[in-house]
Amino acid sequence: MLRGFQRVSLQAGEKKNVSISCPFEKLTWYNPMNERMELEHMEYEVYIGTSSHQKDLISGIVLI
């Protein structure tokens, strides 16, 4: 699921720092057994790229 993005335009050879945040509330799910929103403590895969095509992506893992 897409949880944050920022469009950045760069000239050839140009670099920029980009910060994208994702509040924990965006990662929670409703657990009907406990009748509340919960955050699963697990590894989340993150992808950064110029498009959603696999060849354009760099991946990583965030532990929560």
PDB file of N, CA, C and O in Angstrom:
ATOM      1  N   MET A   1       0.826  -1.179   0.000  1.00  0.00           N
ATOM      2  CA  MET A   1       0.000   0.000   0.000  1.00  0.00           C
ATOM      3  C   MET A   1       0.869   1.242   0.000  1.00  0.00           C
ATOM      4  O   MET A   1       1.901   1.291   0.670  1.00  0.00           O
ATOM      5  N   LEU A   2       0.460   2.213  -0.733  1.00  0.00           N
ATOM      6  CA  LEU A   2       1.181   3.478  -0.764  1.00  0.00           C
ATOM      7  C   LEU A   2       0.855   4.251   0.502  1.00  0.00           C
ATOM      8  O   LEU A   2      -0.312   4.524   0.782  1.00  0.00           O
ATOM      9  N   ARG A   3       1.877   4.606   1.269  1.00  0.00           N
ATOM     10  CA  ARG A   3       1.659   5.309   2.524  1.00  0.00           C
ATOM     11  C   ARG A   3       2.324   6.675   2.565  1.00  0.00           C
ATOM     12  O   ARG A   3       2.134   7.413   3.532  1.00  0.00           O
ATOM     13  N   GLY A   4       3.077   7.027   1.574  1.00  0.00           N
ATOM     14  CA  GLY A   4       3.700   8.343   1.521  1.00  0.00           C
ATOM     15  C   GLY A   4       4.469   8.494   0.233  1.00  0.00           C
ATOM     16  O   GLY A   4       5.092   7.547  -0.248  1.00  0.00           O
ATOM     17  N   PHE A   5       4.425   9.679  -0.320  1.00  0.00           N
ATOM     18  CA  PHE A   5       5.219   9.926  -1.514  1.00  0.00           C
ATOM     19  C   PHE A   5       5.466  11.418  -1.642  1.00  0.00           C
ATOM     20  O   PHE A   5       4.768  12.237  -1.044  1.00  0.00           O
ATOM     21  N   GLN A   6       6.460  11.749  -2.423  1.00  0.00           N
ATOM     22  CA  GLN A   6       6.758  13.138  -2.759  1.00  0.00           C
ATOM     23  C   GLN A   6       7.372  13.136  -4.151  1.00  0.00           C
ATOM     24  O   GLN A   6       8.346  12.430  -4.412  1.00  0.00           O
ATOM     25  N   ARG A   7       6.799  13.923  -5.029  1.00  0.00           N
ATOM     26  CA  ARG A   7       7.339  14.031  -6.378  1.00  0.00           C
ATOM     27  C   ARG A   7       8.515  15.005  -6.350  1.00  0.00           C
ATOM     28  O   ARG A   7       8.400  16.110  -5.820  1.00  0.00           O
ATOM     29  N   VAL A   8       9.641  14.592  -6.919  1.00  0.00           N
ATOM     30  CA  VAL A   8      10.850  15.409  -6.945  1.00  0.00           C
ATOM     31  C   VAL A   8      11.379  15.429  -8.364  1.00  0.00           C
ATOM     32  O   VAL A   8      11.590  14.380  -8.972  1.00  0.00           O
ATOM     33  N   SER A   9      11.589  16.615  -8.887  1.00  0.00           N
ATOM     34  CA  SER A   9      12.182  16.745 -10.225  1.00  0.00           C
ATOM     35  C   SER A   9      13.652  17.113 -10.069  1.00  0.00           C
ATOM     36  O   SER A   9      14.003  18.002  -9.293  1.00  0.00           O
ATOM     37  N   LEU A  10      14.505  16.421 -10.814  1.00  0.00           N
ATOM     38  CA  LEU A  10      15.948  16.659 -10.750  1.00  0.00           C
ATOM     39  C   LEU A  10      16.512  16.860 -12.145  1.00  0.00           C
ATOM     40  O   LEU A  10      16.073  16.235 -13.111  1.00  0.00           O
ATOM     41  N   GLN A  11      17.475  17.728 -12.227  1.00  0.00           N
ATOM     42  CA  GLN A  11      18.247  17.873 -13.452  1.00  0.00           C
ATOM     43  C   GLN A  11      19.333  16.792 -13.448  1.00  0.00           C
ATOM     44  O   GLN A  11      19.655  16.251 -12.391  1.00  0.00           O
ATOM     45  N   ALA A  12      19.888  16.478 -14.591  1.00  0.00           N
ATOM     46  CA  ALA A  12      20.940  15.469 -14.681  1.00  0.00           C
ATOM     47  C   ALA A  12      22.075  15.830 -13.726  1.00  0.00           C
ATOM     48  O   ALA A  12      22.594  16.945 -13.769  1.00  0.00           O
ATOM     49  N   GLY A  13      22.462  14.885 -12.862  1.00  0.00           N
ATOM     50  CA  GLY A  13      23.548  15.088 -11.907  1.00  0.00           C
ATOM     51  C   GLY A  13      23.134  15.802 -10.624  1.00  0.00           C
ATOM     52  O   GLY A  13      23.936  15.898  -9.696  1.00  0.00           O
ATOM     53  N   GLU A  14      21.916  16.300 -10.549  1.00  0.00           N
ATOM     54  CA  GLU A  14      21.459  17.025  -9.369  1.00  0.00           C
ATOM     55  C   GLU A  14      21.043  16.044  -8.267  1.00  0.00           C
ATOM     56  O   GLU A  14      20.542  14.954  -8.546  1.00  0.00           O
ATOM     57  N   LYS A  15      21.260  16.452  -7.013  1.00  0.00           N
ATOM     58  CA  LYS A  15      20.874  15.645  -5.865  1.00  0.00           C
ATOM     59  C   LYS A  15      20.023  16.493  -4.939  1.00  0.00           C
ATOM     60  O   LYS A  15      20.226  17.702  -4.829  1.00  0.00           O
ATOM     61  N   LYS A  16      19.062  15.851  -4.269  1.00  0.00           N
ATOM     62  CA  LYS A  16      18.243  16.511  -3.260  1.00  0.00           C
ATOM     63  C   LYS A  16      17.975  15.536  -2.131  1.00  0.00           C
ATOM     64  O   LYS A  16      17.848  14.332  -2.356  1.00  0.00           O
ATOM     65  N   ASN A  17      17.888  16.057  -0.919  1.00  0.00           N
ATOM     66  CA  ASN A  17      17.445  15.252   0.215  1.00  0.00           C
ATOM     67  C   ASN A  17      15.930  15.353   0.297  1.00  0.00           C
ATOM     68  O   ASN A  17      15.363  16.438   0.174  1.00  0.00           O
ATOM     69  N   VAL A  18      15.283  14.222   0.504  1.00  0.00           N
ATOM     70  CA  VAL A  18      13.830  14.166   0.607  1.00  0.00           C
ATOM     71  C   VAL A  18      13.470  13.423   1.884  1.00  0.00           C
ATOM     72  O   VAL A  18      14.040  12.375   2.184  1.00  0.00           O
ATOM     73  N   SER A  19      12.526  13.968   2.628  1.00  0.00           N
ATOM     74  CA  SER A  19      12.048  13.314   3.839  1.00  0.00           C
ATOM     75  C   SER A  19      10.567  12.990   3.670  1.00  0.00           C
ATOM     76  O   SER A  19       9.755  13.866   3.376  1.00  0.00           O
ATOM     77  N   ILE A  20      10.233  11.723   3.861  1.00  0.00           N
ATOM     78  CA  ILE A  20       8.852  11.269   3.753  1.00  0.00           C
ATOM     79  C   ILE A  20       8.497  10.585   5.074  1.00  0.00           C
ATOM     80  O   ILE A  20       9.171   9.647   5.499  1.00  0.00           O
ATOM     81  N   SER A  21       7.453  11.057   5.703  1.00  0.00           N
ATOM     82  CA  SER A  21       7.062  10.455   6.982  1.00  0.00           C
ATOM     83  C   SER A  21       5.785   9.635   6.809  1.00  0.00           C
ATOM     84  O   SER A  21       4.984   9.874   5.906  1.00  0.00           O
ATOM     85  N   CYS A  22       5.627   8.676   7.691  1.00  0.00           N
ATOM     86  CA  CYS A  22       4.428   7.847   7.709  1.00  0.00           C
ATOM     87  C   CYS A  22       4.042   7.639   9.166  1.00  0.00           C
ATOM     88  O   CYS A  22       4.686   6.864   9.872  1.00  0.00           O
ATOM     89  N   PRO A  23       2.996   8.322   9.622  1.00  0.00           N
ATOM     90  CA  PRO A  23       2.571   8.142  11.016  1.00  0.00           C
ATOM     91  C   PRO A  23       2.185   6.686  11.293  1.00  0.00           C
ATOM     92  O   PRO A  23       1.672   5.992  10.416  1.00  0.00           O
ATOM     93  N   PHE A  24       2.438   6.238  12.518  1.00  0.00           N
ATOM     94  CA  PHE A  24       2.097   4.866  12.889  1.00  0.00           C
ATOM     95  C   PHE A  24       0.630   4.558  12.636  1.00  0.00           C
ATOM     96  O   PHE A  24       0.285   3.422  12.309  1.00  0.00           O
ATOM     97  N   GLU A  25      -0.240   5.555  12.783  1.00  0.00           N
ATOM     98  CA  GLU A  25      -1.675   5.336  12.581  1.00  0.00           C
ATOM     99  C   GLU A  25      -1.976   4.829  11.173  1.00  0.00           C
ATOM    100  O   GLU A  25      -2.969   4.133  10.967  1.00  0.00           O
ATOM    101  N   LYS A  26      -1.127   5.172  10.204  1.00  0.00           N
ATOM    102  CA  LYS A  26      -1.336   4.719   8.827  1.00  0.00           C
ATOM    103  C   LYS A  26      -0.972   3.247   8.635  1.00  0.00           C
ATOM    104  O   LYS A  26      -1.310   2.651   7.613  1.00  0.00           O
ATOM    105  N   LEU A  27      -0.286   2.664   9.614  1.00  0.00           N
ATOM    106  CA  LEU A  27       0.140   1.268   9.525  1.00  0.00           C
ATOM    107  C   LEU A  27      -0.713   0.328  10.381  1.00  0.00           C
ATOM    108  O   LEU A  27      -0.515  -0.887  10.361  1.00  0.00           O
ATOM    109  N   THR A  28      -1.655   0.892  11.126  1.00  0.00           N
ATOM    110  CA  THR A  28      -2.457   0.062  12.014  1.00  0.00           C
ATOM    111  C   THR A  28      -3.596  -0.629  11.270  1.00  0.00           C
ATOM    112  O   THR A  28      -3.965  -0.228  10.166  1.00  0.00           O
ATOM    113  N   TRP A  29      -4.131  -1.639  11.870  1.00  0.00           N
ATOM    114  CA  TRP A  29      -5.263  -2.379  11.323  1.00  0.00           C
ATOM    115  C   TRP A  29      -6.233  -2.667  12.458  1.00  0.00           C
ATOM    116  O   TRP A  29      -5.839  -2.712  13.624  1.00  0.00           O
ATOM    117  N   TYR A  30      -7.494  -2.859  12.117  1.00  0.00           N
ATOM    118  CA  TYR A  30      -8.517  -3.124  13.130  1.00  0.00           C
ATOM    119  C   TYR A  30      -8.533  -4.603  13.464  1.00  0.00           C
ATOM    120  O   TYR A  30      -8.750  -5.444  12.592  1.00  0.00           O
ATOM    121  N   ASN A  31      -8.302  -4.915  14.727  1.00  0.00           N
ATOM    122  CA  ASN A  31      -8.331  -6.293  15.201  1.00  0.00           C
ATOM    123  C   ASN A  31      -9.696  -6.533  15.849  1.00  0.00           C
ATOM    124  O   ASN A  31      -9.944  -6.036  16.947  1.00  0.00           O
ATOM    125  N   PRO A  32     -10.583  -7.284  15.195  1.00  0.00           N
ATOM    126  CA  PRO A  32     -11.921  -7.508  15.743  1.00  0.00           C
ATOM    127  C   PRO A  32     -11.922  -8.312  17.051  1.00  0.00           C
ATOM    128  O   PRO A  32     -12.859  -8.205  17.842  1.00  0.00           O
ATOM    129  N   MET A  33     -10.881  -9.112  17.277  1.00  0.00           N
ATOM    130  CA  MET A  33     -10.819  -9.886  18.522  1.00  0.00           C
ATOM    131  C   MET A  33     -10.620  -8.966  19.730  1.00  0.00           C
ATOM    132  O   MET A  33     -11.176  -9.214  20.800  1.00  0.00           O
ATOM    133  N   ASN A  34      -9.826  -7.904  19.557  1.00  0.00           N
ATOM    134  CA  ASN A  34      -9.561  -6.955  20.637  1.00  0.00           C
ATOM    135  C   ASN A  34     -10.414  -5.700  20.523  1.00  0.00           C
ATOM    136  O   ASN A  34     -10.434  -4.864  21.426  1.00  0.00           O
ATOM    137  N   GLU A  35     -11.122  -5.579  19.395  1.00  0.00           N
ATOM    138  CA  GLU A  35     -11.972  -4.418  19.103  1.00  0.00           C
ATOM    139  C   GLU A  35     -11.207  -3.102  19.202  1.00  0.00           C
ATOM    140  O   GLU A  35     -11.671  -2.140  19.815  1.00  0.00           O
ATOM    141  N   ARG A  36     -10.019  -3.080  18.582  1.00  0.00           N
ATOM    142  CA  ARG A  36      -9.219  -1.855  18.562  1.00  0.00           C
ATOM    143  C   ARG A  36      -8.216  -1.896  17.412  1.00  0.00           C
ATOM    144  O   ARG A  36      -7.955  -2.944  16.822  1.00  0.00           O
ATOM    145  N   MET A  37      -7.670  -0.734  17.119  1.00  0.00           N
ATOM    146  CA  MET A  37      -6.624  -0.631  16.106  1.00  0.00           C
ATOM    147  C   MET A  37      -5.306  -1.087  16.716  1.00  0.00           C
ATOM    148  O   MET A  37      -5.008  -0.779  17.871  1.00  0.00           O
ATOM    149  N   GLU A  38      -4.508  -1.832  15.925  1.00  0.00           N
ATOM    150  CA  GLU A  38      -3.239  -2.349  16.418  1.00  0.00           C
ATOM    151  C   GLU A  38      -2.151  -2.163  15.371  1.00  0.00           C
ATOM    152  O   GLU A  38      -2.423  -2.096  14.172  1.00  0.00           O
ATOM    153  N   LEU A  39      -0.934  -2.081  15.842  1.00  0.00           N
ATOM    154  CA  LEU A  39       0.238  -2.016  14.974  1.00  0.00           C
ATOM    155  C   LEU A  39       0.973  -3.334  15.113  1.00  0.00           C
ATOM    156  O   LEU A  39       1.377  -3.715  16.212  1.00  0.00           O
ATOM    157  N   GLU A  40       1.146  -4.029  13.999  1.00  0.00           N
ATOM    158  CA  GLU A  40       1.897  -5.280  14.044  1.00  0.00           C
ATOM    159  C   GLU A  40       3.383  -4.966  14.099  1.00  0.00           C
ATOM    160  O   GLU A  40       3.891  -4.195  13.285  1.00  0.00           O
ATOM    161  N   HIS A  41       4.075  -5.559  15.053  1.00  0.00           N
ATOM    162  CA  HIS A  41       5.515  -5.389  15.165  1.00  0.00           C
ATOM    163  C   HIS A  41       6.160  -6.439  14.267  1.00  0.00           C
ATOM    164  O   HIS A  41       6.191  -7.627  14.590  1.00  0.00           O
ATOM    165  N   MET A  42       6.668  -5.975  13.145  1.00  0.00           N
ATOM    166  CA  MET A  42       7.186  -6.890  12.129  1.00  0.00           C
ATOM    167  C   MET A  42       8.134  -6.135  11.210  1.00  0.00           C
ATOM    168  O   MET A  42       8.401  -4.951  11.416  1.00  0.00           O
ATOM    169  N   GLU A  43       8.631  -6.817  10.211  1.00  0.00           N
ATOM    170  CA  GLU A  43       9.445  -6.188   9.172  1.00  0.00           C
ATOM    171  C   GLU A  43       8.513  -5.655   8.089  1.00  0.00           C
ATOM    172  O   GLU A  43       7.651  -6.376   7.588  1.00  0.00           O
ATOM    173  N   TYR A  44       8.697  -4.379   7.733  1.00  0.00           N
ATOM    174  CA  TYR A  44       7.938  -3.786   6.640  1.00  0.00           C
ATOM    175  C   TYR A  44       8.888  -3.535   5.483  1.00  0.00           C
ATOM    176  O   TYR A  44       9.958  -2.954   5.665  1.00  0.00           O
ATOM    177  N   GLU A  45       8.498  -3.973   4.293  1.00  0.00           N
ATOM    178  CA  GLU A  45       9.305  -3.710   3.106  1.00  0.00           C
ATOM    179  C   GLU A  45       8.974  -2.309   2.593  1.00  0.00           C
ATOM    180  O   GLU A  45       7.807  -1.930   2.507  1.00  0.00           O
ATOM    181  N   VAL A  46      10.005  -1.554   2.258  1.00  0.00           N
ATOM    182  CA  VAL A  46       9.806  -0.226   1.678  1.00  0.00           C
ATOM    183  C   VAL A  46      10.499  -0.188   0.318  1.00  0.00           C
ATOM    184  O   VAL A  46      11.529  -0.826   0.104  1.00  0.00           O
ATOM    185  N   TYR A  47       9.910   0.572  -0.584  1.00  0.00           N
ATOM    186  CA  TYR A  47      10.445   0.695  -1.939  1.00  0.00           C
ATOM    187  C   TYR A  47      10.549   2.168  -2.303  1.00  0.00           C
ATOM    188  O   TYR A  47       9.649   2.956  -2.015  1.00  0.00           O
ATOM    189  N   ILE A  48      11.651   2.527  -2.934  1.00  0.00           N
ATOM    190  CA  ILE A  48      11.873   3.881  -3.416  1.00  0.00           C
ATOM    191  C   ILE A  48      12.236   3.779  -4.887  1.00  0.00           C
ATOM    192  O   ILE A  48      13.077   2.965  -5.269  1.00  0.00           O
ATOM    193  N   GLY A  49      11.603   4.605  -5.714  1.00  0.00           N
ATOM    194  CA  GLY A  49      11.929   4.529  -7.131  1.00  0.00           C
ATOM    195  C   GLY A  49      11.241   5.576  -7.960  1.00  0.00           C
ATOM    196  O   GLY A  49      10.449   6.375  -7.461  1.00  0.00           O
ATOM    197  N   THR A  50      11.555   5.559  -9.227  1.00  0.00           N
ATOM    198  CA  THR A  50      10.999   6.527 -10.170  1.00  0.00           C
ATOM    199  C   THR A  50       9.651   6.100 -10.718  1.00  0.00           C
ATOM    200  O   THR A  50       8.942   6.900 -11.330  1.00  0.00           O
ATOM    201  N   SER A  51       9.289   4.819 -10.497  1.00  0.00           N
ATOM    202  CA  SER A  51       7.974   4.310 -10.878  1.00  0.00           C
ATOM    203  C   SER A  51       7.723   3.053 -10.053  1.00  0.00           C
ATOM    204  O   SER A  51       8.566   2.664  -9.245  1.00  0.00           O
ATOM    205  N   SER A  52       6.583   2.423 -10.246  1.00  0.00           N
ATOM    206  CA  SER A  52       6.292   1.194  -9.506  1.00  0.00           C
ATOM    207  C   SER A  52       6.830  -0.048 -10.210  1.00  0.00           C
ATOM    208  O   SER A  52       6.672  -1.160  -9.704  1.00  0.00           O
ATOM    209  N   HIS A  53       7.467   0.126 -11.373  1.00  0.00           N
ATOM    210  CA  HIS A  53       8.041  -1.010 -12.091  1.00  0.00           C
ATOM    211  C   HIS A  53       9.251  -1.536 -11.316  1.00  0.00           C
ATOM    212  O   HIS A  53      10.077  -0.757 -10.841  1.00  0.00           O
ATOM    213  N   GLN A  54       9.347  -2.838 -11.196  1.00  0.00           N
ATOM    214  CA  GLN A  54      10.403  -3.472 -10.400  1.00  0.00           C
ATOM    215  C   GLN A  54      11.805  -2.982 -10.764  1.00  0.00           C
ATOM    216  O   GLN A  54      12.641  -2.818  -9.876  1.00  0.00           O
ATOM    217  N   LYS A  55      12.078  -2.747 -12.034  1.00  0.00           N
ATOM    218  CA  LYS A  55      13.422  -2.326 -12.457  1.00  0.00           C
ATOM    219  C   LYS A  55      13.768  -0.915 -11.968  1.00  0.00           C
ATOM    220  O   LYS A  55      14.943  -0.548 -11.939  1.00  0.00           O
ATOM    221  N   ASP A  56      12.770  -0.124 -11.585  1.00  0.00           N
ATOM    222  CA  ASP A  56      12.982   1.255 -11.146  1.00  0.00           C
ATOM    223  C   ASP A  56      13.049   1.397  -9.629  1.00  0.00           C
ATOM    224  O   ASP A  56      13.177   2.511  -9.122  1.00  0.00           O
ATOM    225  N   LEU A  57      12.965   0.288  -8.897  1.00  0.00           N
ATOM    226  CA  LEU A  57      12.839   0.369  -7.439  1.00  0.00           C
ATOM    227  C   LEU A  57      14.086  -0.070  -6.697  1.00  0.00           C
ATOM    228  O   LEU A  57      14.810  -0.971  -7.122  1.00  0.00           O
ATOM    229  N   ILE A  58      14.315   0.600  -5.569  1.00  0.00           N
ATOM    230  CA  ILE A  58      15.300   0.189  -4.574  1.00  0.00           C
ATOM    231  C   ILE A  58      14.476  -0.232  -3.366  1.00  0.00           C
ATOM    232  O   ILE A  58      13.538   0.469  -2.988  1.00  0.00           O
ATOM    233  N   SER A  59      14.808  -1.359  -2.758  1.00  0.00           N
ATOM    234  CA  SER A  59      14.009  -1.846  -1.628  1.00  0.00           C
ATOM    235  C   SER A  59      14.816  -1.852  -0.354  1.00  0.00           C
ATOM    236  O   SER A  59      16.047  -1.836  -0.383  1.00  0.00           O
ATOM    237  N   GLY A  60      14.121  -1.875   0.757  1.00  0.00           N
ATOM    238  CA  GLY A  60      14.740  -1.944   2.065  1.00  0.00           C
ATOM    239  C   GLY A  60      13.729  -2.475   3.065  1.00  0.00           C
ATOM    240  O   GLY A  60      12.567  -2.704   2.729  1.00  0.00           O
ATOM    241  N   ILE A  61      14.179  -2.667   4.290  1.00  0.00           N
ATOM    242  CA  ILE A  61      13.313  -3.197   5.343  1.00  0.00           C
ATOM    243  C   ILE A  61      13.385  -2.266   6.541  1.00  0.00           C
ATOM    244  O   ILE A  61      14.457  -1.801   6.926  1.00  0.00           O
ATOM    245  N   VAL A  62      12.211  -2.002   7.126  1.00  0.00           N
ATOM    246  CA  VAL A  62      12.094  -1.212   8.344  1.00  0.00           C
ATOM    247  C   VAL A  62      11.516  -2.121   9.418  1.00  0.00           C
ATOM    248  O   VAL A  62      10.488  -2.763   9.199  1.00  0.00           O
ATOM    249  N   LEU A  63      12.160  -2.183  10.567  1.00  0.00           N
ATOM    250  CA  LEU A  63      11.668  -2.999  11.677  1.00  0.00           C
ATOM    251  C   LEU A  63      10.854  -2.131  12.611  1.00  0.00           C
ATOM    252  O   LEU A  63      11.316  -1.082  13.059  1.00  0.00           O
ATOM    253  N   ILE A  64       9.638  -2.572  12.906  1.00  0.00           N
ATOM    254  CA  ILE A  64       8.773  -1.826  13.831  1.00  0.00           C
ATOM    255  C   ILE A  64       8.365  -2.754  14.947  1.00  0.00           C
ATOM    256  O   ILE A  64       7.633  -2.349  15.850  1.00  0.00           O
TER     257      ILE A  64
END
